């Protein structure tokens, strides 16, 4: 039997998800040692079970999303070999979210990416992602989760990358005070593996974090460095708590002919999710995720963590019910 390439795009994507799952399971053990909420937390994360809703925190769904999106993009390149493909990373301070009092405006982030893609005359599919920032601001003020956009754009006409970057940056819509370059555009290589790697990358969950460090050449300026070791399990769980209150496909949008790709992606993901077997631990459609986290945070983890608020989607704050003893209850 032929061994799989350990550096294949799929294996890389699966390793990212496996690393995050390890962090999440470690966090669950740390904050809920008695285990009454374990099955609920695991279902929200797509570990062993799932929720009836297709959540952005569902790790098995993230794996399937990578498989499906990669397949669709490879089919697209095969059908349109004349296309030029580009990876755009757009990050703006509007996506800086405190882990203490997280307020996430998904629609605003998607709309900003939409306008950028149209300005450059590209078609494409784009996704809202997050970088947990492990060491900032601290000093009793908690940490940030940096929500931003990844775009897989394409066009028959080649794009002047440096001119396009300058155009978006000079337009003033994209500014980042954390140290990241607000606009980065790279052309995707000609190999199928190049496109598959990117397709899987832009739909990945937040498996690692960033550290904000001063630049050696100018300590008044900063840069963001990747860290896995500095990504504490409890911070990983808090980040995924935010994603558990957003439906996975609501993080994805499109421009131009990318709409057909997104529609097919939605159809295949929804079909796959409907066919997933349900068990006694599956969270029903009326399970109140917001209520669960509200009561969970009262008893476990940092008391500084306020409830998540997702604007333009997600779960709205509801009237608080008394906590039930059973860990699976909506009010648990």
N, C-alpha and C positions, 0 to 999 in steps of 0.2 A: 504493500500500500504506500502510495506517495505521501510523504510527510508534508504538512502545511507549512508554508513559509512563515516563520515567526515574525517577520517584518512586513507581512502583507497588510494592506489597509484594513481589512476586516479584523485581523488579529490585534492590530494596534487599537482599533476602536473597542474591541471586547476587553482588552487589558485596562483601558481607561475606566470602563464601567465596573469592572471587577475591583479596581482600586477604590472607587467611590463606594461600592457596596461594603467593602471591608471597613471603611471609615464609618459608614452609617451603622453597621452592626456593632462596632466598638462604642459608638455614641449611645446607642440604645442600652447597652449593658451598663454604661456609666451613669446615665440619668434615670434609668428605670430598673434598678437591681432586682426588685421583687417580681418584675415581669408582667403585671396586669395589663399593660398597654402594648406589650411587645407585638402581638399579632396584628393589632390595628396599625402600628407604625410600619411593620413590614409590608402590610397590604398597601398602604399609601405609597411605599417606595417600590412596589412591584417585586418584592422579595418574598418568595414562596407563594404569595397570593396577590391580589390586586383589588382595586376599586372598580365599581361599575362604570364610573367616569374614566375617560382616558386622560390621565393626569400627566403633567410635565415632570413629576417626580418619579414616575414609573420607570424603573431601570430596564425591565424587560421590553417595555415599549420603546425606550430609547434605542435599544439594540435593534429592534425590528425597524424602527424609523431609519437608522443608518443603512440597513440592508435595502430597504425599499427605495430610499432617495438615491442611493448609489446606483441601483439598478435602473431607475428612471433616467438619471443623467447619462449613464453609459448608452442607453438606448437612444437618447436624444442626440448624442454626438455621432452615433452610428447613422442616424437618419439625416443629420445635418453636418456633414464633415467639414463644411466651409466655415463653420462658426468659430469665433475666437471667444475663449472663456476666461473669466477674471474672478479673483477672490478679493472682495472689498471688506475691510474691517472698519467700522465706524463707531467711535466712542465719544460721548458727550457728557458733560456734567449733569445733564437732565436725568441720566441713568444712575447717578450716585445715590445709593439707598443705604440708610443706616440699619444695622442689624438690631438696634434697640427699638426703633419705631419705623419699621419698613413700610414705605408707601411706594408702590410700583405702578407706573402708568404705561401699560403695555402698548396701548393704542398710540400714544405720543411717540414712543420709540419706533413703532412700525411706520407711522406717518413720516417721520424724519428720514428713515431709510428709503421709503417710497419716493420722496421728493429728490433725494440724492441720485437715485437710480434713473429717474426720469430726466434729471438735469444732464446726465451723461449720455442719454440716449440709449441706454441698455435695457434689454429684457432680463428677467431673472427671478430667482426665488431668494427670499431673505428670512432670517431667523433671529429672534431675540435670545441672547445667551447671557451668561453672567460670569464675572471674575470675582470670587471672594477676595477681599484685600485684607490679608492676615495681620498687618501691623499698623493700620491707620484707621481712624485718628488716635485711638488709645487714650491714655490720660483720663480714664473714667468716662470717655465718650463712646466706647464701643468700637466697632469696625464697620467698614463699608462693604457692600456688595455692589460691584460695578456692572450694571446692566448695559448691554451694547448690542450692536447688530453685526451679523455676518451675512454677506451677500454672495451668492454664486450668480454672477451676471454674464451675459453673452451678447454678441453682436456679429453680424457678417462683416462689418467694417472694423479694422483694427483700432484699438483705443491707444492714444498717447498717454501712457500711465502717469508720467511725471506732470504733464499738463493737467490731466484730470484730477490728480491729487491736489495740485495747487489751486485749481478752480474751486474745489469744495472747501478747502481750508480757508482760502481768501474770502470766500462767500460769508464767512462768519457764523454759519449755522452749527459748525462742529468745533467745540472747544473742550479741552480736557485739562484740568488743573492737577490731576493725580500723577502725571508724568508720561502717560501714554501718548503716542502720536495720534491725533484725532482721526486721521484718514490714512489708511494704508491700502494700496491697490497693487496686486500682483497678478501677472498673467499666468494662467494654468498651463503646465507643460503639455506636450502633444501625446504623451503616453496615456493609455486607458487608466493605468494605476494612478497617475497624477490627478485625474478628475475624480476617480473613486475615493482617493485619500481625502480630497477636499470635501466631497459630498458627505462623507462620514464625519469629518472634523466639525463642520458647522452645525451639526445637530447633536453634538456630544453634550452630556450633562457636565456640571462643574466638578470635575474629578480632582482638580488641583487648585491652588490659590496663587496669589501674587503678593510679593513684598515690595513696598515702596522704598527705594534707596536713592541717596544723593549721587549725582554723577561725579566721577573723579575729576573730570576736566572743569566742572563748574558745580560746586556743592549747593548752589542756590537753585539748581535745576534737579529734577528727579527722573527716575526711570522705574519701570515695573519689571521685577524678576520673578520667574516662575518658581514655585515651591510646592513640594508634596509633603515633605517632612513638617513644614511649618503650618500645614493645614490641619488644625485640630479637629478631631471627630465631632465635638459639640458644635463647631462652626459649620461643618459640613451638614449636620442635621438641621441647623437653623436655616441654612441656605435652601435646603430641600423642603423645609417647612413652607417657605415662600412659594416654591414651585408646585407644592402639593395643592395650592389654592388657585392654580391656573391650569386650564386644560391644554394639553400638549399641542394640539393643532392650532390653538389660538396664538401661539408664538410664531407662526409661519404665515408669510404673505408673499405677494408676487406682483410683478409689473409686466405688461405686454404679454407675449406668448408664454411667459413663465406661469401664467394663470392656468394653462392646460396641464402643466407639470404638477402644480400645486393641487389641482382638482383630482388628478389621478392619485397623487400621494394621499390625499384625504380619503378617497374612496377605498384604497387598499388598506390603509391603516384602520379605518372604521370596520371594514369587513373582518380583518384579522382580530380586532378587539372583541367583536361580537361573538366570534367563534372560540374565544378562550374559555376553558371550562371554569365553572363557578364551584366554590366549595363553601363550607360553613363559615370560613374566614373572609369570604369576599364581601367587601363593603357595598351595601346596596345603594341604589341611586339617590335615595333620600337621606343617606348618612350625612350628617352635618359636620363637614370637615373643620369649618371655622370654630364651631362649638368645641369640638374635640381638642383642638390646639389651645383654645382659651383655657380650658380646665386643666389640660396637661401642663401648661406652663405655670399654672398656679401651684402645682405640686412638685414639678421637676424642672431642673435647669435654672438658668438665671432669672431672678425676679425682675430684672431690668428689661426683659424681652416683652414688649407690648405686642398686641395682636397685629397680624399682617393685614394691610389694606391694599387691595388691588383695584386700581381705577380702570374703568372701561373693560370690565370683565372680572372674573374671579368671584369670590364669595363676599357678600356684603355683611357687615356686622348685624347680628340679630339679637333679639331679646335674650338675655342670659338665663338659662335654666339651671336649676340646682344640679349639682354633680351626683350622678348615680354611682353605685358601688361597682357595677360591672364595667370592666375596662372597654367593652365593645360598644357601650351605649353612645348615642350621639352626644350626650352631655358629659361623657366620661373624660 
